[in-house]
Amino acid sequence: MSEQISPPATDVDVVVVGAGPVGLTLANMLGMYGVRTRVVEERATLIDYPRGVGLDDESLRTFQAIGLVDRILPHTTPNQIMRFVDSRRRLLAEIAPTEQQFGWPKRNGFVQPLVDAELLAGLDRFPQVEVAWGTAMTACADSGGQVSVALDTGAGASTVTARYVVGCDGGRSATRRQMGVSFDGTTSPTRWLVVDLASDPLGHPNIEVAADPARPNVSVSIAHGIRRFEFMIHDDEPDELAEDPAFVAKMVAPFVPHPERLEVIRRRVYTHHSRIAGAFRRGRLLLAGDAAHLMPVWQGQGYNSGIRDAANLGWKLAAVVRGHAGDGLLDSYDVERRKHARAMIDLSTMVGRVISPTDRKVAAVRDVLVRAAAAIPPVKRYVLGMRFKPMPRYEHGAVVHDWSRSPASSVGTLFVQPRVDTRDRADVLLDEVLGPWFAVLCWNNRPREVLGAMAFERWKSLGARFFEARPFTQLHWTGHDDPDVVVVGDRTSALKRWFDGQRDSVLFLRPDRCVAGASIAQLAPELSADLLDTLDLPQGGNDAAGPVLRLAQPSS
C-alpha cells in the first residue's frame, strides 16, 4: 500500500483541459466530492451545434450520479430504435432493446448542445469549481509532486499549479502531445457529409441506416424537432461540395418532397477515426474522451465512451486528492478503460465496414447473410436486445476477484439498478439509496456481523455506507435494525433474481457502481482486507481519512 504523504500546496487540485461533455461531466463529479477544479477551454463558449446524437443507459446513470439527470431528460428521446435497411429500404436488421437493468433506456436520442449546457450549469452548484473560457493550455510541466500548467488567454500568459491535469481536449489533444503519447490506429479514407436540420422535414422517430451501395446514408431523429442526415461522399466529390446548397439539396431530395425549404443548422464533412492513445496516464497527466480514443459513429459510442471515462476516473481522483487513497489507484484507470474502449472502437469499425460497401455484388451478399442471420431467433434476440454491445468487465485494476465463488463472477461488472423501497422512501432507483460513495450490500444478512466490527468501522471511516437488501415482505421487520445500516426492500424481486444467479451474497460497490469485490458471507472479512489493500485505501481505524462530501443537491 502506498505511503500517505502530504502533497505540496497547489492553486487547485485538478485542471481539466476542455469544456466538452467529458470535461464538464468530470468537473461536476469532482465538484460533488469537494475537489478544487479549474476547467480551461480555448473556445469562448460551448459548441452550439449537434455532434453526438445518442445517449446510452450508462451515461444517463452517470448523469444521475452527478445529480443532473432530471435536467437532461427533457432533451432526450428514450427507447430510440435503429433500423438497418437495404437499397430498396427493406428491413435488414433492427436494434430495439427494452431492458433497463441499469435503470434507464439503453438507447436515447438527445440534443448535445442542450445537454452540454445543463452540464455547464451544474457547475454553478460548486464554489470550488471554475471555468476559464478563451484560455488555452500551452504547456504542462510535471515536477513529480505537482504540475505547472501554462495558460494563454490571448491577452496574456499565466501559470496555475495543480496536483493533476486531465486532458479532455479532443482528438487533436494538446495534453496528449505534452505527454508525448502516441495515438495509434487508422483513419478511414471514406468521407461523410453530415447535415443537421431544424423543423424536422420528416418528423418520424428513430434512426434508419441505409446500407445502399449507391450511397450509404443515415437518417436520425433527434429531440426538439432536429433531423440529421449523413451521406457517404464519393472519391470524386470534393469536400467543398458540403458548402454548396444545391449539393445538399440533391442529397436530401430522395427523402423530402421540398428540399428547397430545409432549415439547415450546419453541414460538415467528416472522416471516421479508429484510434487509441498509447497511454491514458503518464505521471500526473491523464487523458479522457476523444483525447484518449476515437471511434466511428456507427454505434453512437464515442460520446458515451467519454462519459464512461469520467465516471471511472472521477471518484479515483477524488479519493487520491482527498487523502483516501494512494496515487497508485490512478493506474487502474488505464488498466480498466483501455480494453473496453478498444472493444467499442472495434465494434464501431466493424459495423461501419458492414454498411459501407459500394460494390453491389458485395452488398448483395451481405444482405443475404444479414437476413439469414436475422431469421434465427436467438440471433434476432441478440441483435434486437443490443446484447452485442461490449459491457465493461474489469479483470484487473481496482477490483478483487479471488474471493468470489460464482463461476460467472459479477466482480468487475456494473451492478444492476432496479427500483426499491426503504423504510422512508418508496419506488426509488437503487443508486439514489446507495449514495455517491462506496457501498457494502448484503443480501438478507447483517453487514456488521458479516464483516466483523473492525472491518465495519474501517469502511465506515472511509465514508462507505451499509445496506441489507431483503425481500419486500421483510422491509418493515425491525428485529435486526442497526443505526448504520439501511434496509432495502426488493419491491420488484430484481435483486433476488440477480443474487439468485450468483453464489456470492456480499458486494462491495465502487462509487461508479462497479462490483469491486464479492464473496459468500463467511469470506467477507478476508475480501474486505484484500480490497482495502488493492484499492490503496488506508486500513487504519479511527485515524483514517474522514468521509468524502456527500452529493450536492442541485440548486433550484
C-alpha positions in Angstrom: 0.0 0.0 0.0 1.3 3.5 -0.9 2.7 5.7 1.9 0.4 8.6 2.6 2.5 11.8 2.0 1.2 15.3 2.3 1.2 16.9 -1.2 2.7 20.3 -1.9 0.3 23.3 -1.9 -1.3 24.0 -5.3 -3.6 26.5 -6.7 -6.2 23.8 -7.5 -6.3 20.1 -7.1 -7.2 19.3 -10.8 -7.0 21.2 -14.0 -9.4 19.8 -16.7 -8.4 20.8 -20.2 -11.5 21.1 -22.4 -15.1 22.1 -21.6 -16.8 19.5 -23.7 -19.2 16.9 -22.3 -16.4 14.7 -20.8 -14.6 17.6 -19.2 -17.8 19.0 -17.8 -19.0 15.7 -16.5 -15.7 15.1 -14.8 -15.8 18.6 -13.3 -19.3 18.0 -11.9 -18.1 14.8 -10.4 -15.0 16.4 -8.8 -17.1 19.3 -7.6 -19.5 16.8 -6.0 -16.6 15.4 -4.0 -15.3 18.7 -2.9 -12.2 18.7 -5.2 -10.9 22.2 -6.2 -11.1 22.1 -10.0 -10.4 24.5 -12.8 -11.7 23.8 -16.4 -9.8 25.6 -19.1 -11.3 25.9 -22.6 -9.7 27.7 -25.5 -13.2 28.4 -27.1 -15.1 31.4 -25.9 -18.4 29.4 -25.4 -19.9 25.9 -25.7 -20.2 24.5 -29.1 -23.8 25.3 -30.2 -24.5 22.6 -32.9 -25.3 18.9 -32.5 -22.4 16.4 -32.7 -23.3 13.3 -30.7 -26.9 12.1 -31.1 -27.1 9.0 -28.9 -27.0 8.5 -25.1 -26.9 5.1 -23.6 -28.1 3.9 -20.2 -24.6 4.0 -18.6 -24.3 7.7 -19.5 -27.7 8.5 -18.0 -26.7 6.6 -14.9 -23.6 8.8 -14.6 -25.7 12.0 -15.1 -28.0 10.6 -12.3 -24.9 10.2 -10.1 -23.9 13.8 -10.5 -27.5 15.0 -9.8 -28.3 16.3 -13.3 -30.4 13.6 -15.0 -33.7 15.4 -14.3 -32.3 18.4 -16.2 -31.0 16.3 -19.1 -34.0 14.0 -19.7 -36.2 16.8 -21.3 -33.6 16.9 -24.1 -33.7 13.2 -24.8 -35.9 10.7 -26.8 -35.9 7.4 -24.9 -36.0 3.9 -26.4 -34.9 5.0 -29.9 -34.9 2.2 -32.4 -32.2 1.7 -35.0 -33.2 0.0 -38.3 -30.8 -1.1 -41.0 -32.3 -1.2 -44.5 -31.1 -2.2 -47.9 -31.0 -0.1 -51.1 -34.8 -0.6 -51.5 -35.3 0.4 -47.9 -36.3 -3.1 -46.9 -35.5 -4.1 -43.3 -32.2 -6.0 -42.8 -32.0 -5.8 -39.0 -33.4 -3.8 -36.1 -31.9 -2.8 -32.7 -34.7 -2.1 -30.2 -33.7 -3.0 -26.7 -36.4 -2.8 -24.0 -34.5 -4.0 -20.9 -33.4 -1.4 -18.3 -31.2 -3.2 -15.9 -29.2 -0.1 -15.1 -32.4 2.0 -14.5 -32.5 3.8 -17.9 -33.3 3.0 -21.5 -30.4 1.6 -23.5 -30.8 3.9 -26.5 -31.8 7.6 -26.3 -31.6 10.3 -28.9 -30.5 13.7 -27.5 -29.6 17.3 -28.4 -26.0 17.6 -27.4 -25.7 21.4 -27.1 -28.6 21.5 -24.7 -27.3 18.6 -22.6 -23.8 20.2 -22.5 -25.4 23.4 -21.3 -27.0 21.5 -18.4 -23.6 20.0 -17.5 -22.1 23.5 -17.6 -24.9 25.0 -15.5 -24.5 22.1 -13.0 -21.1 23.5 -12.1 -22.8 26.6 -10.5 -23.5 24.3 -7.5 -19.8 24.0 -6.6 -17.9 27.1 -5.5 -14.7 25.2 -5.7 -15.1 24.6 -9.5 -14.4 27.4 -12.0 -14.4 27.5 -15.8 -11.9 29.7 -17.7 -13.2 30.4 -21.3 -10.9 31.6 -24.0 -8.0 30.1 -22.2 -5.6 27.7 -24.0 -3.3 25.3 -22.2 0.1 25.8 -23.9 2.4 23.6 -21.7 2.5 21.3 -18.7 5.5 20.6 -16.5 5.1 17.6 -14.2 7.6 18.0 -11.4 6.6 14.8 -9.6 4.7 16.5 -6.8 2.6 18.8 -8.9 2.0 20.1 -12.4 2.7 23.6 -13.6 0.2 24.5 -16.3 0.9 27.3 -18.7 -2.2 29.2 -19.9 -2.8 31.7 -22.6 -5.9 33.9 -22.7 -4.8 35.8 -25.8 -4.5 38.9 -23.6 -1.6 37.4 -21.6 0.0 34.3 -20.2 -0.3 32.8 -16.7 0.6 29.7 -14.8 -1.5 27.6 -12.5 -0.3 24.7 -10.3 -2.4 21.5 -9.8 -1.9 18.1 -8.5 -3.3 16.5 -11.6 -4.2 17.5 -15.2 -6.8 15.7 -17.2 -6.9 16.3 -21.0 -10.5 16.2 -22.2 -9.4 18.3 -25.2 -10.5 16.1 -28.2 -8.8 14.2 -30.9 -6.2 16.9 -31.5 -5.4 16.9 -27.8 -2.7 19.3 -26.7 -2.5 17.4 -23.4 -1.7 14.2 -25.3 1.1 16.0 -27.2 2.5 17.3 -23.9 2.5 13.7 -22.6 4.4 12.5 -25.6 1.8 9.7 -26.1 1.1 8.1 -29.4 -2.4 8.0 -31.0 -2.4 4.6 -32.6 -4.9 3.3 -35.2 -6.3 4.3 -38.6 -8.3 7.0 -40.3 -10.8 5.8 -42.8 -10.4 7.3 -46.3 -14.2 7.4 -46.6 -15.8 10.8 -46.0 -19.3 11.5 -44.8 -21.4 14.7 -45.3 -23.4 15.4 -42.1 -26.4 17.7 -42.4 -28.4 18.8 -39.3 -31.8 20.3 -40.0 -34.2 22.3 -37.8 -38.0 21.9 -38.2 -37.6 18.2 -39.0 -39.0 17.7 -42.5 -39.8 14.1 -41.8 -40.9 14.1 -38.2 -40.6 10.3 -38.0 -39.0 8.9 -34.8 -36.0 6.7 -34.5 -32.9 6.0 -36.8 -32.6 4.5 -40.2 -29.3 3.3 -41.6 -29.5 2.6 -45.3 -26.8 0.2 -46.5 -27.3 1.4 -50.1 -24.2 0.7 -52.3 -25.1 3.7 -54.5 -24.6 6.0 -51.5 -24.9 4.6 -47.9 -26.8 7.1 -45.8 -28.3 7.6 -42.3 -31.4 9.5 -41.1 -31.6 10.3 -37.4 -34.5 11.8 -35.4 -33.0 14.0 -32.6 -35.1 15.6 -29.9 -36.8 19.0 -30.3 -37.5 18.7 -34.0 -33.9 18.2 -35.2 -33.2 15.8 -38.1 -29.7 14.6 -39.0 -28.8 13.1 -42.4 -25.4 11.5 -43.2 -24.3 10.7 -46.7 -21.2 8.9 -47.9 -19.1 11.2 -50.2 -17.7 9.5 -53.3 -14.0 9.8 -54.1 -14.6 12.2 -57.0 -16.6 14.6 -54.8 -14.5 17.3 -53.1 -15.2 18.5 -49.6 -16.2 21.9 -50.8 -19.5 20.5 -52.1 -20.6 20.5 -48.5 -20.9 24.3 -48.8 -23.0 24.1 -51.9 -26.7 24.3 -51.0 -27.6 22.6 -54.3 -25.5 19.6 -53.5 -27.0 19.3 -50.0 -30.5 19.6 -51.6 -29.6 16.9 -54.1 -28.6 14.6 -51.2 -31.7 15.1 -49.2 -34.1 15.2 -52.2 -34.8 11.4 -52.2 -36.2 11.7 -48.6 -38.1 15.0 -48.6 -40.5 16.4 -51.2 -39.3 20.0 -50.9 -35.6 20.1 -50.3 -35.5 23.9 -51.0 -37.5 24.5 -47.8 -34.9 23.0 -45.5 -33.7 24.9 -42.5 -30.0 23.9 -42.2 -28.4 24.2 -38.8 -25.0 23.1 -40.1 -23.3 20.9 -42.7 -19.9 19.4 -42.5 -17.7 16.7 -44.0 -16.3 14.1 -41.5 -13.9 11.2 -41.7 -14.1 8.4 -39.2 -11.1 7.6 -37.0 -10.3 4.3 -35.1 -7.6 5.4 -32.7 -6.5 4.9 -29.1 -3.8 6.7 -27.1 -0.6 4.7 -26.2 -1.3 5.5 -22.5 -4.2 7.2 -20.7 -1.9 8.2 -17.9 1.7 9.5 -17.6 2.6 10.7 -14.2 0.2 13.4 -13.1 -1.2 13.9 -16.6 -4.2 11.9 -17.8 -6.4 11.7 -20.9 -10.2 11.1 -21.2 -12.8 11.1 -24.0 -11.7 11.8 -27.6 -8.2 12.7 -26.4 -7.8 9.1 -25.3 -9.8 7.3 -28.1 -11.7 8.0 -31.3 -14.2 5.7 -32.9 -16.6 5.7 -35.9 -20.1 6.9 -35.2 -22.0 3.7 -36.1 -22.9 2.6 -32.6 -23.0 6.2 -31.1 -20.4 5.2 -28.6 -17.8 8.0 -28.9 -19.7 10.3 -26.6 -20.7 7.5 -24.2 -17.2 6.1 -24.0 -16.0 9.5 -22.9 -18.7 9.7 -20.2 -17.5 6.2 -19.0 -14.0 7.6 -18.7 -15.3 10.4 -16.5 -17.3 8.0 -14.3 -14.3 5.7 -13.9 -11.7 8.5 -13.3 -13.7 11.0 -11.2 -14.0 9.1 -8.0 -10.4 7.8 -8.2 -9.1 11.4 -8.5 -11.3 12.4 -5.6 -10.1 9.5 -3.4 -6.5 10.4 -4.1 -6.6 14.2 -3.7 -8.7 14.0 -0.6 -6.3 11.5 1.1 -8.4 8.4 0.9 -6.1 6.5 -1.4 -2.6 6.5 -2.7 -1.6 7.7 -6.1 -1.3 4.1 -7.3 -5.1 3.9 -7.5 -5.0 6.1 -10.7 -3.0 3.4 -12.5 -6.2 1.3 -12.6 -7.9 3.9 -14.8 -5.8 2.9 -17.9 -6.0 -0.8 -16.9 -9.8 -0.7 -16.8 -10.8 1.7 -19.5 -8.3 0.7 -22.3 -9.7 -2.8 -23.0 -13.3 -1.6 -23.1 -12.6 1.5 -25.3 -10.7 -0.8 -27.7 -13.7 -3.1 -27.9 -16.0 -0.2 -28.7 -13.6 1.0 -31.4 -13.6 -2.5 -32.9 -17.4 -2.8 -32.8 -17.9 0.6 -34.4 -15.3 -0.1 -37.1 -16.9 -3.4 -37.9 -20.4 -2.0 -38.2 -19.1 0.7 -40.5 -17.5 -1.9 -42.8 -20.7 -3.9 -42.9 -22.9 -1.0 -44.0 -20.4 0.9 -46.2 -19.7 -1.4 -49.3 -20.3 0.4 -52.6 -19.8 -2.7 -54.7 -23.3 -4.0 -55.5 -22.2 -7.7 -55.5 -20.6 -7.4 -52.2 -23.7 -5.6 -50.8 -26.0 -8.2 -52.2 -24.0 -11.0 -50.4 -24.1 -9.0 -47.2 -27.8 -8.5 -47.4 -28.4 -12.3 -47.9 -26.1 -13.1 -44.9 -27.7 -10.5 -42.6 -31.2 -11.6 -43.5 -30.3 -15.3 -42.9 -28.8 -14.5 -39.5 -31.9 -12.3 -38.6 -34.1 -15.3 -39.3 -32.5 -17.3 -36.5 -34.5 -16.4 -33.3 -31.5 -16.4 -30.9 -29.5 -14.2 -33.2 -32.5 -11.9 -33.7 -33.0 -11.5 -30.0 -29.2 -10.9 -29.6 -29.3 -8.1 -32.0 -32.7 -6.7 -31.1 -31.7 -6.5 -27.4 -28.4 -4.9 -28.2 -26.6 -7.7 -26.4 -23.7 -7.4 -28.8 -22.6 -4.2 -27.1 -19.4 -4.9 -25.1 -20.1 -4.2 -21.4 -17.3 -3.1 -19.0 -15.8 -6.2 -17.3 -12.6 -5.4 -15.4 -10.3 -8.4 -14.9 -7.6 -6.2 -13.4 -7.5 -2.9 -11.7 -9.4 -1.6 -8.7 -11.2 -5.0 -8.3 -10.6 -8.2 -6.3 -11.7 -11.5 -8.0 -10.1 -14.0 -5.7 -12.9 -14.4 -3.1 -15.9 -14.8 -5.4 -17.3 -18.3 -5.6 -19.6 -17.6 -8.6 -18.5 -19.3 -11.9 -19.7 -16.2 -13.8 -18.5 -13.7 -11.2 -20.0 -10.3 -11.1 -16.7 -8.7 -10.0 -15.6 -6.0 -12.4 -19.1 -5.5 -13.9 -21.7 -2.8 -13.3 -24.3 -3.7 -10.7 -28.0 -3.5 -11.6 -30.2 -0.6 -10.6 -33.7 -1.7 -10.0 -36.4 0.3 -8.2 -36.5 -0.4 -4.5 -38.1 0.8 -1.2 -36.6 1.8 2.1 -38.4 2.5 5.3 -38.9 6.1 4.4 -38.7 6.1 0.6 -40.8 4.2 -2.0 -40.2 3.2 -5.6 -36.8 4.9 -6.0 -33.8 3.9 -8.1 -31.2 1.9 -6.1 -28.4 4.4 -6.7 -30.4 7.1 -5.0 -30.4 5.0 -1.9 -26.7 3.9 -2.1 -25.4 7.4 -2.3 -22.3 8.8 -4.1 -19.5 6.8 -2.5 -18.6 3.2 -1.6 -21.4 0.9 -0.5 -21.4 -2.6 1.1 -24.5 -4.5 0.2 -25.6 -7.8 1.7 -28.5 -9.9 0.6 -30.7 -10.9 3.6 -27.8 -10.6 6.1 -26.3 -8.1 8.6 -23.3 -6.2 7.3 -21.8 -5.5 10.8 -21.9 -9.2 11.7 -20.8 -10.4 8.3 -17.8 -8.0 8.1 -16.8 -8.0 11.8 -16.6 -5.0 14.0 -13.1 -3.9 12.9 -13.7 -4.1 9.1 -17.1 -2.5 9.5 -15.5 0.5 11.3 -12.7 0.8 8.7 -15.2 1.1 5.8 -17.3 3.5 7.9 -14.4 5.7 8.5 -13.8 5.9 4.7 -17.4 7.1 4.2 -18.8 3.8 3.0 -22.5 3.1 3.6 -24.0 -0.2 4.5 -27.2 -1.9 3.2 -29.1 -5.0 3.9 -31.3 -6.0 0.9 -34.3 -8.1 1.8 -37.4 -9.5 0.2 -40.1 -6.8 0.1 -42.2 -8.6 2.7 -39.4 -8.2 5.3 -38.9 -4.4 4.8 -40.6 -3.3 8.0 -39.3 -6.1 10.3 -37.1 -4.4 12.9 -35.6 -7.4 14.6 -32.0 -6.8 13.2 -32.1 -3.0 13.0 -28.7 -1.3 13.1 -28.4 2.5 13.1 -25.6 2.4 10.5 -27.4 0.0 8.1 -30.1 0.9 5.6 -32.7 -1.8 5.0 -33.6 -2.0 1.3 -36.9 -3.7 0.2 -36.7 -5.6 -3.1 -40.0 -4.3 -4.4 -39.7 -5.9 -7.9 -37.7 -9.0 -6.9 -35.0 -7.8 -9.3 -32.3 -8.0 -6.5 -33.3 -11.5 -5.6 -33.2 -12.6 -9.2 -29.7 -11.1 -9.5 -28.4 -12.8 -6.4 -30.1 -16.0 -7.4 -27.7 -16.0 -10.4 -24.7 -15.7 -8.1 -23.2 -17.7 -5.3 -21.9 -14.5 -3.7 -24.1 -12.6 -1.3 -21.9 -9.8 -0.1 -20.9 -7.0 -2.5 -18.5 -4.1 -2.2 -19.7 -1.5 -4.7 -17.5 1.3 -6.0 -18.8 4.9 -6.5 -19.1 4.1 -10.2 -21.4 1.2 -9.2 -18.9 -1.4 -10.4 -18.7 -4.5 -8.2 -15.2 -4.2 -6.7 -15.4 -7.5 -4.8 -17.9 -10.2 -4.0 -18.0 -13.3 -1.7 -20.1 -15.5 0.3 -20.9 -14.1 3.8 -18.3 -16.1 5.7 -15.4 -14.8 3.5 -16.4 -11.1 3.7 -13.7 -10.2 6.3 -10.9 -11.6 4.1 -12.3 -9.9 1.0 -12.5 -6.6 2.9 -8.9 -6.7 3.8 -7.8 -7.6 0.3 -9.9 -4.9 -1.2 -8.7 -2.2 1.0 -5.1 -3.1 0.0 -5.9 -3.3 -3.7 -7.8 0.0 -3.8 -4.8 1.6 -1.9 -7.2 2.7 0.8 -5.9 3.2 4.4 -6.6 0.3 6.7 -6.3 2.2 10.0 -9.3 2.6 12.3 -10.3 6.0 13.7 -7.2 7.8 12.3 -8.3 7.0 8.7 -9.4 9.8 6.4 -12.8 11.3 7.1 -15.8 10.8 4.8 -16.0 12.3 1.4 -18.5 15.1 0.9 -22.0 13.8 0.0 -23.7 14.6 -3.2 -24.6 18.3 -3.6 -28.2 19.0 -4.2 -29.0 20.8 -7.5 -29.9 24.4 -7.0 -33.4 25.5 -7.7 
